[in-house]
Amino acid sequence: MKSILFLHSSSDLYGASRIFLQIVQNTVQQGDRAVVILSEEGPLADEIRATGAELRIFKLGILRRRYMNPLGVINRLYFLYKAFQKLQALIESEKIDLVYSNGTAVMIGALTCAKTKTPHIWHIHEVVTPPWPVNRLQIYLMDQVSNVQIAVSRAAENHWKSLVNKPERIIQLFNGVETAHYSKVSSPQGEISIGMIGRVNHWKGQPYFLAIAKELGPSYSYVMAGDPYPGYEYLIKENEELRKKLNVHVINLGYVAENRDFFKNIHILILPSIQTDPLPTVILEAMAAGKPVIATRQGGALDMVEEGETGFFIPIEEPKIAAKKIRNLLENQDEINRMSLNARKRAREHFSLERFNAEITRIISLTLQG
């Protein structure tokens, strides 16, 4: 039995956290010991406990942009040092065989493995932009410490391969979803409902979604879901002020614990990210639920959405053009139905949880073999 230490950046249940949960669950089902460290309690912590994994809570010194100031840097250095001491002691005393870090914000795993010489896997869910001092440290750790980096999309793979000195360590692996979980999701009766779900932040495109809704007009209903990271709550207020300014009626559900319930209440998903979104798992969930997906032409959406078959792409920050393309679909129920069937089929054939789990198991095994 192998002992694997898992580190993650948050305790929510958004895309990267759901993938993390799947990997921990798969490890337990394989008969290995899974020790999970989170910085705080939350919905993910409860789910981790239910898998049978060992959960411990202490601050991991997770990097966020809000700490990129003098006081924030001091704060992060303090918590990174404390986490380093705890992780080193844990790895050595409990004979951890491998450390798995989920997300580039979790730098402490690689930092500690540099000291303990423990095999390290880094799952990369991001296409990171400056501040460059942090990026340089991440790149150094990838080259010198981390045995394998798993990139969630071609966009993430290409980005990091262009920066590191050892690109052969980067493996591209698409996320997987439990397609059967969404197989019986249908669509609501009545007027067409258009939805967006995702973390509320600067680049996910909530304001763009509101601008598209303004252009499409009141003939359709609109639903948003998602909440911000702690410290970014002001974005909720900004989006609400914009909604009032545009005079559009949008139901805002905030955080949704079960995405399947969200998809039951919409006909079409829009993912209007305005920067590179590496591999938004919500697209895979929407496809598995039979929802055509309209996404901006960037990032992981290019790997998931099949143009004209399971959805289509819209330009970034061009609400008039986007609304015109979307309206053509909304006025053709047969086309919506065709894309719905194609979306379910594509999710099953290319993004299944079974395929993903098999690949993760293989990567862990090969990493342990050296």
N, C-alpha and C positions, 0 to 999 in steps of 0.2 A: 504493500500500500504506500502510495506517494503522499507526501504532505505538501500542499500547495497554498501559498499565502496570496490572497487576493486583495488588491487595494483599489478603491474607487473614489471619485471626486465629490459625490453628492449622495443624498438619501432620497431623491425624488424617484419617480417612475417614468421619466421621459425616455427617449430612444436609447441613448447610450446605457442608461441604467437597466433598461429591459434586456438589452443584450448581455450586460454583465450578469444579471440574474440568471439568464439562460445558461451561461458558461459555468457558473457556480453549481447550478442544479445538475448539469450534465456531469460535472466532476464528481459530485456525491453519488450519482447513479452509476458511475463507473467503478465505484467502490473505493475511491481515494478520499483522503482527508482534506477538507477545504476549511481554511481559516480566513475569515473575512474581516478587514478593518475598514470602518467608515468613520468619518469625522463627527457624525451626529446621528441622532435618532430621526426616523422618518418612515414614510411608506415602504421604501426599499428595505430598511432594516427589518421590518415585520416579515416581509416576503423571504428574506435571507434566512431568518430563524426557521421558517416553515420548511425549508429545504433540508434541514438537518445539519447545515454547516455551522461551524463555531464562529460566532460574531463577537467582535470586540469594538468598543467605541473609544477612539481618542483622536485628537486633532492631527491631521496629516500635513498641515501647512500647504493646503491647496492654493495654487496660483490663480488669481483673478485680476482682471484689469483694474478693479477698484483699489488694489494694493500697490499700483504703480506710482507711488509718491513716497517721499522720505519716511513718513511715519508708517506707511503700509509696508515698505521694504523691511523696516526694523521688525514689524509684527511678523512678517513671513519668515524671516531669518530665525526668530525666536522659536516659532512653532516647528519649523523644519528641523532645528537642532534637537528639540525635545522629541519629535517623532523619530529622528535618526537613532537616538539613544534607545527608545522603546523597541523599534523594529530590529535593531542589531541584537539586542538581548533576546528577543522573541525568536529570531531566525536561528541563533546559536543554541539556545536552551531547548527549543522544541524541534530541532533538526529539520528545518524547512528545506525541502528539495528544490523548490522553484518559486519565484515571485512573479506574479502577473499584475501589471499596472494597467488600469483602464483609463485612457485619456492622457494627453500630454501635460495637463495641469497637475498630474500626479507624478511629480519628479522625485519624490522621496524614495520610491521603490528602487529606481536606478542608482540614486545616490548611495543608498544603503548597500546594494549589491556590489558596488564598487569596493566597499570595505570587506564584505563577507565573502566575496567571490561566488555568490549564489547565482545560478542560471536565471535569466530575466527575460520575460516577454513583455513587450509594450504594445498595447492595442491602441492604434491611432485613429481617433474619430474626428480629428480636426485638420483643417488647413490653416495653420497659424500665421498670423501677420505680426509685425513688430509690436512690442518693444524688442529690439534685436539682442540686447544682452541676455535676455531669457532664452531667446531662440538659439543663440550660440551655445548656451549650456545644454539645451535639449539635444542639439545636433552632436555635441561632444559626447554626451552620454549614450546616444544611439550608436555612435561609432566605436566607443571604447568599452562600454559596459553591457548594453542590451544585446542579447544573443539574436533575438528576432523582433522585428516590428511588423505588426499586422495592420495594413492599411485597408480601410473599409470601402474604398472606391478607387477607380482609376485616377480621379482628380487628386485624392490624397496621396496615392502612390507616386504619381508624377511629380507632385509638389515636393515631397520629402526626398525622393531620389535625386532631384536636382540640387539638393542642399548637402546631403551627407557624402562622406568619402567611401562608405561601404554600402552602396545601394543594393547589393546582392542579399543583404539581410532583411530587406523589406519584402513581405509577402502580401499580395492583394487577396482579400477575402470579403465577399459581400456578406452583409448581415442576413440572417434568416428569421422567419417568423413562423409561428405555429398556424399554418393556413387553416386547419380544421377549426380552430377557435373562432374564425371569422366566416366560416362557410355558410352559416345560416342567416347572416345579416341581410336584411332586405332594405327597401327604401320606404320612406313615409308616404302616405297618401296626400293628395292635395298639391299645392304649388311647389315648384322646384325649390329645394333648399341647397344653398351653396355654403360650404364650410371651410374653415382653416383651423388647424390645431398645431400648437408648438410653443416652445419657450418664448416668453416675451422678452426680446432683446433688440439691440439696434439693427441687426442684420436679417432677422427672420421675416421682416416685411409686413408687419401688421398695418402700418400706415398705407402701404401699397394695396393691401386687401381692401381697406376702407375706400381708397380712391377708385378701385375697380367697381366696388359695390355702388358708388355714386354714379359711375358711368352706365352701369347696367340698369339702374333705376329700381323702382319699388315693385316691379312685377314679380320679383323673386324674394325669397327670405334668405337671411344671412346669419351664420352662427360662427362665433369664434370661441376657442378654448385655449387655456394655457395661463401660466403665471410666471413671474420673473424670478431670477435669483435674488436672494436677500441682498438688499442694498440698491436694487434697481426698481423698486416699487414705483418710483416717480414716472416710469414709462407707462404704467397703467393710466395715470392721470393725463399724460400727454396724449395717449391714444383716445381717451374719452373726450378730451377737448377737441381733437381733430374730428371725431365722429359727429359731435354737435355742430362744428363749423361746417362740415359737409352736409349736414342734415340727412343722415342715412340711419335707418333703423337696423341695428345689428344686435343680436342677442349675444352677450358675453358670459360664457359659463364659468370662466376662471379655470382653476385646476380640475381636471377630470381624471378620476382614479381608474376607470375602465374605458379605454379607447373604443372598444367594441360598441359600447352604448352611444358614444358620439356618432359613430358611422351609421347607426340605425336611424339617425335623425337628419341625414343629409343625402343628397343625390350625387353630388360632385364635390371633390376636394380641390382646393387651390393651395399651392405652396409657393408664395410669392417672395422667396428669399432674394435679397438684393446684393448679397455677397456669396462667395462659394460655400455651399452647404454640402459637406463631404458625402454623407449618405443618410438622409433623413428617413429613419425607420418608419415614420408615419406613412410614407408613400407605399411601402410594402404592405403595411396593415390595411391601408385603404384599398389597394389592389386586391388583397385577399378577401376583403369585404365586398368586392365587386363595384368599386367606385372609380369612374374615370378620373384621372389626375391631370390637372393643369398646373404646370410648374414653370418657373423661370429657367431659361436655357443656361444652366451652369451646374457644376459640381456633380454629386452622385445621382441627381435626377436623370442625367444623361445616360446612366447605366441602367436605370430602372424603368423609366417611361419609354414605351415604344411609340414613337411619333405616328399619330393617325390610327393607332390600333388600340392602345390602352389609355390614351389621352393625347396631349400635345403640349408644346412649349410656347411660352409668351416672352416678349422682351422684358428686360428689367426697367422698372419705373416708366412705363409707357401705358398708362391706364386706358387711354382711348383705343389704342391698337389692341390691347389685351381684351377689353370688353367686346370689341367687334368680333374677335375670334371666338370668344366664349359664348356670345349670343347665338352664333351660328349653330353651336352644339346644342344649346338649351332649347332651340326651336325645332330640334329633330330628335324625337323620342326614340325612334328606331336606332339612331346612331348612338345614343346613350346606352341603349340595351346591348348593342353589339360591343361597345367598348367595355361594358361591365363584364360580359362573358370573357372577353379577351384578357381583362385584367386579372380575373380569378385564375385563369389558365396559366398566365405568365408567372404569377406568384407561386403557384404550385410547382411549376417545372423548373424555375430558376432560383427561387429564393426560399426554399423550404427550410424548416428548422432541422430536419434530419440531415440534410446536406451540410449545413453549418456545423452541427454538433460533431459530425464525423471528421470534418476538417480541423476543428479545434482540438479534438482528441489526438489527431495525427500530429499536429504542430507541437503540442505539449510533449508527446512521446519522443519526437525527433529532437526537441530541445534538451530533454533530459539525457538523451543518448550522446549529446555533444556533437 
